[in-house]
Amino acid sequence: MNAIEQSNILDLRRSQVSSRLDMEPISASVLVDDEFKRRNTLKALGPFRTGCTGIDDYVLMGGLERGSVVGISAEEEDIGLKLGLQTLVGELCAGQDRRALIVTPNPAGAILSALRAVLKTELKQQQQKQQVSMNDCLDRTMLSCVFDLDGLEEVLADLDGRHEPSSPPPPSPEAARSPSAISEVGDSQDEDALSPLVAASPPPPPPQRAAKKPSSSASLPHIILVTHFTTFMTSLFTQRDSAAAHAALHLLGSHLRRLSRTLPSSPLVLLLNTTTTAAADAAPLDSTLRSVFAASRRVKPKFGLVFSRLLDLHLLGARVARQEEEEGAGTSGDRSAGYITVLEVLLDELGLWEGKLGPRRSREQRWGAVVVENGRVSDAFSTMTQGRVS
């Protein structure tokens, strides 16, 4: 760890200690009451749906909860991305006021192409007018391409700035000239081109109007989808030493949880991760990373416990043979022949909220099977084979 990183960490710890000293004590009953009201309000708004009935109704027992941080570690990246985009599109189709934010390290064209494909498929599934609805959904989707964890933090800080109730001071000339980190996907844009919000706006207004901001919740997303999160973590641990990397991830986890719980839109934060394979003779996996399927390949989430510490709910998607005798059939020819993807809950920190205090039902070890058919992730069987290993 270099001197600058050490100084930043020390400054952060001093500010945290100072803020704790300035805060007045709060009764635990007040905190419990506030959380009770918050979660009941979110429950009344309804959960997010992935578009797979078996996953939503059985595995998740209703869907993905608003105001939470969820991770999907998928062995096949395409399935994880499609599932995330289906969840995002479902929210956009649920209301004209719903907005979404996609943060990705990949080229904009690739993500836009995948988004348009999922939009087209989902709108066809819902039998809506594709062109009008697709343009409307794209208008309400923001896309930000960043290269590392620092870029992701800048995007999240921008959301913090929009939520500030007080009017900020007039921007400096340097700030006025810098483009926004977030771009809006317009209906007339090409798949590989984006127009920054600043560039699409007219010349800067007079100074007295520069401090005017939109309403706190008008442009805030209801879902934040971070694709290829593994890329951010790989870059982080490559560029920094272990202590600095873990400190940065700890701060990111706190930031994500705070945004999901305090923004007026109560967004679902969805992080897409990949998996890795552990050797059969490796050390036993932590219980929060261990699949209920005792496969010799031992598929586990990449970055394991480090990634899971960021989450309220963690899903693992692993390829499993339809029948044991077909286990070797997929190694030649079509790799997916004879295989399905099993989506299971590895970690459920929050538990299922049912509108009352007391013990909550856990969704851990619940699982269901999915496949990609006609461009979308759907239940693997018409009559879903589901289970829970006790």
Stockholm file with secondary structure:
# STOCKHOLM 1.0

chainA/1-390         MNAIEQSNILDLRRSQVSSRLDMEPISASVLVDDEFKRRNTLKALGPFRTGCTGIDDYVLMGGLERGSVVGISAEEEDIGLKLGLQTLVGELCAGQDRRALIVTPNPAGAILSALRAVLKTELKQQQQKQQVSMNDCLDRTMLSCVFDLDGLEEVLADLDGRHEPSSPPPPSPEAARSPSAISEVGDSQDEDALSPLVAASPPPPPPQRAAKKPSSSASLPHIILVTHFTTFMTSLFTQRDSAAAHAALHLLGSHLRRLSRTLPSSPLVLLLNTTTTAAADAAPLDSTLRSVFAASRRVKPKFGLVFSRLLDLHLLGARVARQEEEEGAGTSGDRSAGYITVLEVLLDELGLWEGKLGPRRSREQRWGAVVVENGRVSDAFSTMTQGRVS
#=GR chainA/1-390 SS CCHHHHHHHHHHHHHHHHHHHHSCCCCHHHHHHHHHHHHHHHHHHCCBCCSCHIIIIIISTTCBCTTCEEEEEESSHHHHHHHHHHHHHHHHHHCTTCCEEEEESSCHHHHHHHHHHHHHHHHHHTTCCHHHHHHHHHHTEEEEECSSHHHHHHHHHHHHHHHCCSCCCCCCHHHHHSCCSCEECCTTCCTTCCEEHHHHSCSCCCHHHHTCCCCTTTSCCSEEEECCHHHHHHHHHHHSCHHHHHHHHHHHHHHHHHHHHHSTTCCEEEEEECEEECCTTSCCCCTTTCCSSCCTTCEEETTHHHHHTTCSEEEEEEEEESSGGGTTGGGSSSTTTTEEEEEEEEEESSCBCCSSSSCCBCCTTEEEEEEEETTEEEESSSSCCCEECC
#=GC SS_cons         CCHHHHHHHHHHHHHHHHHHHHSCCCCHHHHHHHHHHHHHHHHHHCCBCCSCHIIIIIISTTCBCTTCEEEEEESSHHHHHHHHHHHHHHHHHHCTTCCEEEEESSCHHHHHHHHHHHHHHHHHHTTCCHHHHHHHHHHTEEEEECSSHHHHHHHHHHHHHHHCCSCCCCCCHHHHHSCCSCEECCTTCCTTCCEEHHHHSCSCCCHHHHTCCCCTTTSCCSEEEECCHHHHHHHHHHHSCHHHHHHHHHHHHHHHHHHHHHSTTCCEEEEEECEEECCTTSCCCCTTTCCSSCCTTCEEETTHHHHHTTCSEEEEEEEEESSGGGTTGGGSSSTTTTEEEEEEEEEESSCBCCSSSSCCBCCTTEEEEEEEETTEEEESSSSCCCEECC
//
